[in-house]
Structures are given as C-alpha cells and as structure tokens.
C-alpha cells in the first residue's frame, strides 16, 4: 500500500449461503462456475476474487448491469457485508480485524455513504439531518449545527436548513443526503447509484454538482453506477463487473479504445469517443511519420496530448496538415486526418 493508496482490497470473495466456505473451496479446487456452485451447494457467488486499489482523491467508478456484484462489493468496504474471503484495507487499517466498537468508530469517522434511497429522517429538519453524523460523534450541538450549516452552503442549500424532507424536490433531497455524508468529513465516500432514481435533467445537474464538489473537497470516492455515460463523465477510473468478477479496469479512454472482451466492447459500443479519447492515444510516433513522409512544416498545428478527439476533428476540418502532438512541451507524435477517421470508425488506437 503506497502513501497515495487509500483503499486496497485483495482477492475478495462473497458467497451467499450456508455452505459458502465449502463452495469457495470447490471453486478453488475444481474451478466450478457460478451456476454449478448454485446447483451443488445452493450458494450464490456475489463477488468473485476481486482486487483493486484506489488512490487519494480519486473518483473510482464501479459499474455493471443488475446482478453484476457492484453494490455487493461496495458494501464490503465498511463491512456492511462480511466477505467470505479476502483482505480490505482503508488508510492502512485492516478493516477485517476491527472489533464491533472499533468498526462502529471506523464507520463514523472514516466512511460516508450516499444511497439511491435518500433515507432522510422525516421528523428532522434538513439541518438536523445533515448534523446527524456529528450528533453520533457527540459533537456539541452549537458546533455540529455550525458545521452542518457550512456543508449546506457548499451544496447550495443554505436557505433550506429549516425545511423538512417532504418540502424538497428529489434532487434537493439527494443533495441533503450528500451533505450528510460530507458533514463528518470522512476520508472515503461510498456512493451507491445515488442519482439513478432521478429524472434525466435533475440527474445531470446532480452530476455537475458532484463534479464541482469533488474538485473542492477532493474526497476519495467509490461511485457505483449501471450507467456508462455517468461513469465516463464522473470517474477518474472505471471498473466493469460481470457475474461478480472484475472484467476490466482503467480510464474511460482505456476501456473505450481497448475493450478487454466482447462483453466490454458491447458495453461501450454506444459511447461517443469525442470527449473520451485524447490525442496521445491517436498519435503515431513522430519519428515513424517523418521517416515515411518527410519533415513536418515548421508552422504545423500543435496540440497538447490531453486534447480530446472532438477538438482534433475541429482542428482538422480547417487545416489539412498533420497535427503535431506535444508532451511536456516537446513534439512527441503526429495525427493525420486518416488517423482521426480510423479512430472514429474503428475505435482502435493508431499503430
């Protein structure tokens, strides 16, 4: 675990059923599949040998279809579910080694959770709802109200503190849920499909709000979603799950440009590459281009390696010269119109 690693889980399994340990032993010894485990042991594999690490301040999206194991996995981070096997470390703490009192303290101080269901207390005001984690910590009332009010201002609900949940829209209630998770200043946020129950317009507004808050607060976040567009928009990295297994992990660009298998390829088929793919993934080495085509003109258009495919296409529309890609201020690669066309059509990196 490095200084920048906040979460590290290793070889985590979750098998539901009375014969979970026997089923796990059979999987390891005989290579049984999910359906065979169900037939022989009446056990369900929820998470299968998952390992991952998340860096400080990173938004790590875990996604997959219903039944893929994503929500089951996230509930292991704070031991709402006990794994059948595996290791879980958060900020260097072995979560599996915590006793009941230590675990309660760990949850109160280290972890904030935001669910799809807002789970606000209807008899409490918005301000009281946000202050709840601090009340559990036994923070004095005046101080917890001050901190809760400050968080409400951050999520732009400062004027609504005296209202009750039923007086707020769905999007506002979800912001209250986010504020409550942030109030205790946790090291890690666990967000399980927090926006999926909202209308599309409100959902996008909440995504924008979350992106804004993330830049301000820099919380390490595990974000669960079944929506690839949402994952691409929000996540620094994305992990795709299927049948309890981690199928592929990487940046949105990695996954869109180089899917690990046909399942992932189908998953990302509808994603526009225009905002996901960057110049460094499209360029060909400058030496190879010059060797085949001769020297570039001194006034050739230049872009940074982080420029998006959308920007490159717009640049190529008005200028048919090859585009020079720079890394750290130095010429590193070249992109031609043919390279751009091949990327748009085929979705593969230029060789």
C-alpha positions in Angstrom: 0.0 0.0 0.0 1.6 3.3 -1.1 1.3 6.7 0.5 -1.2 7.6 -2.2 -3.3 4.5 -1.9 -6.4 4.9 0.3 -8.3 1.7 -0.4 -6.8 -1.6 -1.2 -8.8 -4.8 -1.4 -7.2 -8.2 -2.3 -8.9 -11.4 -3.5 -12.3 -10.6 -2.0 -15.0 -13.3 -2.3 -18.6 -13.1 -1.2 -20.6 -16.3 -1.4 -24.2 -16.2 0.0 -25.5 -19.4 1.6 -25.0 -21.8 4.5 -22.2 -23.7 2.5 -20.2 -20.7 1.5 -16.8 -22.0 2.7 -17.3 -25.4 1.1 -18.4 -23.7 -2.2 -15.3 -21.5 -2.2 -13.1 -24.5 -1.6 -14.8 -26.3 -4.6 -14.4 -23.2 -6.8 -10.7 -23.1 -6.0 -10.1 -26.8 -6.3 -12.3 -27.7 -9.2 -12.9 -24.4 -10.9 -16.7 -24.5 -10.6 -18.7 -21.8 -12.3 -21.5 -19.7 -10.8 -24.3 -22.0 -12.0 -22.5 -25.1 -10.8 -22.0 -23.6 -7.3 -25.7 -22.8 -7.1 -26.6 -26.4 -8.2 -24.2 -28.2 -5.9 -24.1 -26.0 -2.8 -27.2 -23.9 -3.1 -24.9 -20.9 -2.8 -24.7 -17.7 -4.8 -21.4 -16.1 -5.8 -21.9 -12.4 -5.3 -18.2 -11.3 -5.6 -15.5 -13.4 -7.2 -11.8 -12.8 -6.3 -11.9 -9.1 -6.8 -8.7 -7.0 -6.2 -8.4 -3.2 -6.7 -6.7 -0.1 -5.2 -8.0 3.4 -5.1 -5.7 6.5 -4.8 -6.2 9.5 -2.6 -8.7 12.0 -4.1 -9.7 9.6 -6.9 -13.3 9.0 -8.1 -13.3 5.3 -8.9 -16.5 4.1 -10.6 -17.6 0.5 -10.4 -20.2 -0.4 -12.9 -22.1 -3.2 -14.4 -25.6 -4.5 -15.1 -28.1 -5.5 -12.5 -26.7 -8.6 -10.7 -23.1 -7.9 -11.6 -22.0 -7.6 -8.0 -21.1 -3.9 -7.9 -23.4 -3.0 -5.0 -22.5 -6.2 -3.1 -18.8 -5.3 -3.5 -19.1 -1.7 -2.2 -20.8 -2.9 1.0 -17.7 -4.7 1.9 -15.6 -1.6 2.2 -17.2 -0.7 5.6 -18.3 -4.3 6.4 -22.0 -3.9 6.0 -21.3 -7.3 4.4 -18.7 -9.7 5.7 -16.6 -11.2 2.9 -16.3 -15.0 2.6 -12.5 -14.4 2.0 -10.1 -11.7 1.2 -8.5 -8.6 2.7 -9.7 -5.0 2.9 -7.5 -2.1 3.9 -8.6 1.6 4.1 -6.0 4.2 5.1 -3.8 1.3 6.2 -6.4 -0.1 8.6 -7.2 -3.8 8.3 -11.0 -3.5 8.2 -11.5 -7.2 8.8 -9.5 -7.1 12.1 -11.8 -4.4 13.7 -13.9 -5.4 16.7 -17.5 -4.2 16.9 -16.8 -1.0 18.8 -13.8 -0.2 16.6 -15.8 -0.9 13.5 -18.6 1.5 14.6 -16.0 4.2 15.2 -14.3 3.5 11.9 -17.7 3.8 10.0 -18.5 7.1 11.9 -15.2 8.7 11.2 -13.7 7.3 8.0 -16.6 6.5 5.8 -19.6 8.5 4.4 -22.3 6.7 2.4 -24.8 8.0 -0.1 -27.5 5.6 -1.3 -30.0 5.7 -4.1 -32.7 5.9 -1.4 -32.2 9.3 0.2 -33.0 7.8 3.7 -33.7 11.2 5.3 -35.4 11.4 8.7 -38.8 12.9 8.0 -39.3 14.2 11.5 -36.0 16.2 11.4 -35.2 19.4 9.6 -32.7 19.5 6.7 -30.1 21.0 9.1 -30.8 18.3 11.7 -30.5 15.5 9.1 -27.1 16.8 7.9 -25.9 17.2 11.5 -26.8 13.5 12.4 -23.3 12.0 11.9 -21.8 14.7 14.2 -24.5 14.0 16.8 -23.5 10.4 16.7 -19.9 11.5 17.4 -21.3 13.5 20.4 -20.1 16.8 18.9 -21.7 19.7 21.0 -24.9 21.0 19.4 -23.8 24.5 18.5 -20.7 23.2 16.8 -22.5 20.5 14.9 -25.1 22.9 13.7 -22.4 25.3 12.6 -20.6 22.5 10.6 -23.9 21.3 9.1 -24.8 24.8 8.0 -21.4 25.2 6.4 -21.9 22.0 4.4 -25.4 23.0 3.3 -23.9 26.2 1.9 -21.4 24.1 0.0 -24.2 22.1 -1.7 -26.1 25.4 -2.2 -29.0 24.6 0.2 -28.1 27.0 2.9 -31.5 28.7 2.8 -33.3 25.3 3.2 -32.0 24.2 6.6 -35.2 24.8 8.5 -37.3 22.8 5.9 -38.3 19.2 6.1 -37.5 16.5 3.6 -41.0 16.3 2.1 -40.8 20.0 1.3 -37.8 19.4 -1.0 -37.6 18.1 -4.6 -35.9 14.7 -5.2 -32.7 16.4 -6.4 -32.6 18.6 -3.4 -33.2 15.6 -1.1 -30.2 13.8 -2.7 -28.1 16.9 -2.1 -29.1 16.8 1.5 -28.0 13.1 1.6 -24.7 14.1 0.1 -24.3 16.9 2.6 -25.0 14.5 5.5 -22.3 12.1 4.2 -19.8 15.0 4.0 -20.7 16.6 7.3 -18.5 14.2 9.3 -15.5 15.0 6.9 -14.9 11.3 6.1 -11.8 10.1 4.3 -13.8 8.0 1.9 -17.2 8.4 0.2 -19.2 5.3 -0.9 -21.9 6.3 -3.3 -24.3 3.5 -4.5 -26.2 4.7 -7.6 -27.0 8.0 -5.9 -28.6 9.6 -8.9 -30.2 6.7 -10.7 -33.7 7.4 -9.3 -33.8 11.0 -10.5 -35.2 12.4 -13.8 -32.5 12.8 -16.5 -32.3 16.6 -16.3 -32.0 16.6 -12.5 -29.6 13.7 -12.7 -27.2 15.6 -14.9 -27.5 18.7 -12.7 -26.5 16.5 -9.7 -23.6 15.0 -11.6 -22.4 18.5 -12.4 -22.8 19.4 -8.7 -20.9 16.3 -7.6 -18.1 17.1 -10.0 -17.9 20.6 -8.7 -17.8 19.4 -5.1 -15.2 16.8 -5.9 -12.8 19.4 -7.2 -13.3 21.4 -4.0 -13.2 18.7 -1.3 -11.0 16.1 -3.1 -12.7 13.1 -1.4 -11.6 9.6 -2.3 -14.9 8.2 -3.8 -16.2 4.8 -4.8 -19.1 5.5 -7.1 -21.4 2.7 -8.1 -23.5 3.1 -11.3 -25.0 1.0 -14.1 -24.8 3.9 -16.5 -21.6 4.0 -18.6 -22.2 7.6 -19.6 -22.3 8.6 -16.0 -19.2 6.6 -15.2 -17.3 8.2 -18.1 -18.5 11.7 -17.1 -17.6 11.3 -13.4 -14.9 8.7 -12.9 -11.1 9.1 -13.0 -11.0 5.3 -13.5 -13.7 2.8 -14.2 -14.0 -0.9 -13.3 -16.6 -3.1 -15.1 -18.0 -6.1 -13.3 -19.9 -9.1 -14.6 -21.1 -12.1 -12.6 -19.2 -10.9 -9.6 -15.9 -10.7 -11.4 -13.9 -7.6 -12.4 -13.7 -7.8 -16.2 -11.7 -4.6 -16.9 -10.3 -1.7 -15.1 -8.8 1.6 -16.4 -9.6 5.1 -17.6 -12.6 5.7 -19.8 -10.2 6.1 -22.7 -8.5 2.7 -21.9 -11.8 0.9 -21.9 -13.4 2.6 -24.9 -10.3 2.2 -27.1 -9.2 -1.2 -26.0 -12.1 -3.3 -24.5 -10.9 -6.5 -22.8 -13.5 -8.7 -24.4 -16.7 -8.8 -26.4 -18.8 -8.1 -23.3 -17.0 -4.8 -22.6 -17.0 -4.0 -26.3 -20.8 -4.3 -26.4 -21.0 -2.3 -23.2 -19.1 0.7 -24.6 -20.4 0.5 -28.2 -22.8 3.4 -27.7 -20.3 5.8 -26.1 -19.1 8.7 -28.2 -15.4 8.8 -28.3 -15.3 12.5 -29.0 -14.9 13.5 -25.3 -13.2 10.3 -24.1 -10.3 9.7 -26.5 -7.3 12.0 -26.3 -4.5 13.0 -28.7 -1.9 10.8 -27.1 -4.0 7.7 -27.8 -4.4 8.6 -31.5 -1.0 9.9 -32.5 1.6 7.9 -34.3 5.3 8.3 -33.3 6.8 11.4 -34.9 10.0 9.5 -36.0 7.9 7.0 -37.9 5.9 9.7 -39.6 8.9 11.8 -40.6 10.7 8.6 -41.9 7.7 7.8 -44.2 6.6 11.3 -45.2 9.5 13.7 -44.8 9.9 16.6 -42.4 6.9 18.5 -41.0 6.4 22.1 -41.8 7.6 24.4 -39.0 4.1 26.0 -38.7 2.2 22.7 -38.4 -0.7 23.0 -35.9 0.3 21.8 -32.4 -1.8 20.4 -29.6 -1.2 19.0 -26.1 -1.5 15.2 -25.7 -4.6 15.7 -23.5 -6.7 17.4 -26.2 -9.9 15.5 -27.0 -10.8 13.8 -30.3 -13.6 16.4 -30.7 -11.0 19.2 -30.6 -8.7 17.4 -33.0 -11.5 16.9 -35.5 -12.5 20.5 -35.4 -8.9 21.5 -36.0 -8.5 19.1 -38.9 -11.7 20.5 -40.6 -10.0 23.8 -41.1 -6.4 22.6 -41.7 -5.4 19.6 -43.7 -1.8 19.5 -42.4 -0.8 16.8 -39.9 -1.3 17.8 -36.3 1.8 17.7 -34.0 1.1 16.4 -30.5 3.3 17.7 -27.7 4.2 16.1 -24.4 5.9 18.4 -21.8 6.4 21.0 -24.5 8.2 18.6 -26.8 7.0 17.2 -30.1 6.0 13.6 -29.5 3.7 12.4 -32.2 1.7 13.2 -35.3 -2.0 12.8 -36.1 -3.3 12.9 -39.7 -6.9 13.1 -41.0 -6.7 9.4 -41.8 -5.7 8.6 -38.1 -8.8 10.6 -36.9 -11.1 8.9 -39.4 -9.8 5.4 -38.4 -10.3 6.2 -34.7 -13.8 7.4 -35.2 -14.8 4.5 -37.4 -12.9 1.6 -35.8 -12.4 2.9 -32.3 -8.8 1.5 -32.2 -5.5 3.1 -31.4 -3.3 4.0 -34.3 -0.4 1.5 -34.6 
